[in-house]
Each structure stands twice: as C-alpha cells, then as structure tokens.
Amino acid sequence: MPGESSDWFVRPVFFVSDCESALHFYEALGFREAWRHDDGGVPVALQVNQRGIELILNRDAKRAGGGRLFVSLQRGEVGRLVETLAERGITVRDESWGMPVKSVRDPDDNDLLFYDDDLEQR
C-alpha cells in the first residue's frame, strides 16, 4: 500500500495464568525480561527476549494456553538447544507438523516448536 513501510515488527502474545511463574520458565529457556507492566505490584504483562524472539506474556487465566510459536533455527542449533534444555530439566517432545519438530510446552500449555534442517535427516 502506498506510504506504508515494508517492514513489520511482530511480537506474539502468550496468555498465561501467572506472569512471574511464566517468567521463571522462559528464563530457564534462556529468555531475559525486557519490560513489564504491573498493577498493584503484580505483573500483568511482560516481554521476554532471546536472539531475535520477542514474546509478550499477558496474564489472563481464562485465555491461558493454546498459543504456538514456530521457531526456525540454523542447522545444528536444535540439537544443542535440546541438550541445554535437558540439562535444565525441561521436557522436550518429538512432534511432527508436516516436518519433524522439537516441542516445549510452558506451564500454561503454550507451545514452542523448534525446527532446523538437521531434524529432516533423522
């Protein structure tokens, strides 16, 4: 469209029942808190970042869960990620979404699906 920028800035939102609990989980995945909005000292929204992923966590227990984020990584990175997550006690599942992926589910049942070309070789 005329006058519009061709670059979009996208930040998915995962609904969670408790922002602090979700933050602890995402920190174990290697994310770091970028900002937060509190209401009466209780976080109602916060953003976590990691290597180009910016994810907003929004407290809404009625809508919590069911979100999915598909993350494509460079060849070999998923294997290294799986090893790191296993060391941290995070369960990683094998799934297929038309291609093999490694899946991690947060405490509210939001899914992060990781893919790289090495998964096709297995």
C-alpha positions in Angstrom: 0.0 0.0 0.0 1.3 3.5 -0.8 3.1 5.2 2.1 3.4 2.1 4.2 6.6 0.6 5.5 7.6 -2.8 4.1 9.0 -3.8 7.5 6.7 -5.2 10.1 7.6 -5.6 13.8 5.9 -8.7 15.2 5.6 -9.7 18.9 3.4 -12.7 19.6 1.4 -12.7 22.8 1.0 -15.8 25.0 -1.7 -15.7 27.6 -0.6 -17.1 31.0 -2.2 -17.6 34.4 0.7 -16.0 36.3 3.4 -13.8 34.8 6.0 -14.5 37.4 5.7 -18.3 37.0 5.8 -17.9 33.3 8.9 -15.6 33.5 10.8 -18.3 35.5 10.0 -20.9 32.9 11.1 -18.7 30.0 14.2 -17.7 31.8 15.1 -21.4 32.1 14.7 -21.5 28.2 17.3 -18.7 28.0 14.9 -15.7 27.6 15.5 -12.4 29.5 12.9 -10.0 30.7 12.8 -6.8 28.6 10.0 -4.9 30.3 6.9 -5.4 32.5 3.7 -3.7 33.4 2.5 -4.1 37.0 -0.9 -3.5 38.5 -0.7 -3.0 42.3 2.8 -4.6 42.3 1.6 -7.7 40.4 2.8 -8.2 36.8 0.0 -8.3 34.2 2.2 -8.2 31.1 5.9 -8.6 30.4 8.1 -9.2 27.5 10.9 -11.8 27.2 13.5 -11.7 24.5 16.1 -14.1 23.2 18.1 -14.0 19.9 15.5 -12.1 17.9 12.4 -13.5 19.5 10.3 -11.0 21.4 7.4 -12.7 23.2 4.8 -10.9 25.3 3.4 -12.8 28.3 0.0 -11.5 29.3 -1.9 -12.5 32.5 -5.3 -13.8 31.6 -6.2 -17.1 33.3 -9.3 -17.5 31.2 -7.4 -17.3 27.9 -4.2 -19.0 29.1 -2.7 -21.7 26.9 -3.2 -22.8 23.4 -0.6 -20.5 21.9 2.1 -21.7 19.5 5.3 -20.2 18.3 7.3 -21.9 15.4 11.0 -21.1 15.6 13.3 -22.0 12.7 16.9 -22.2 13.7 20.2 -22.7 11.8 21.4 -26.2 11.1 22.5 -28.0 14.3 21.1 -25.4 16.7 18.0 -27.5 17.7 20.3 -30.4 18.8 22.3 -28.0 21.0 19.1 -26.5 22.4 17.7 -29.9 23.3 20.9 -30.7 25.2 20.7 -27.5 27.1 17.1 -27.9 28.0 17.6 -31.4 29.2 20.4 -30.1 31.5 17.8 -27.7 32.9 15.2 -30.4 33.4 12.8 -29.1 30.7 10.9 -31.8 28.8 11.3 -31.7 25.0 8.9 -33.8 22.9 9.3 -35.1 19.3 6.3 -34.0 17.2 5.5 -33.6 13.5 3.9 -30.5 11.9 4.4 -31.7 8.3 8.1 -31.8 9.3 9.8 -33.1 12.5 10.0 -30.6 15.3 11.1 -30.5 18.9 8.3 -29.1 21.1 8.4 -27.5 24.5 5.3 -26.7 26.5 5.1 -23.9 29.1 3.2 -24.3 32.3 0.1 -22.9 30.7 0.2 -25.2 27.7 1.6 -22.7 25.2 3.9 -24.5 22.7 7.2 -23.5 21.3 8.1 -25.6 18.2 11.7 -25.7 17.1 13.0 -26.8 13.7 16.2 -26.9 11.8 17.3 -28.8 8.7 19.1 -31.5 10.7 15.8 -32.8 12.0 14.9 -33.9 8.5 18.0 -36.1 8.4 16.9 -38.3 11.4 
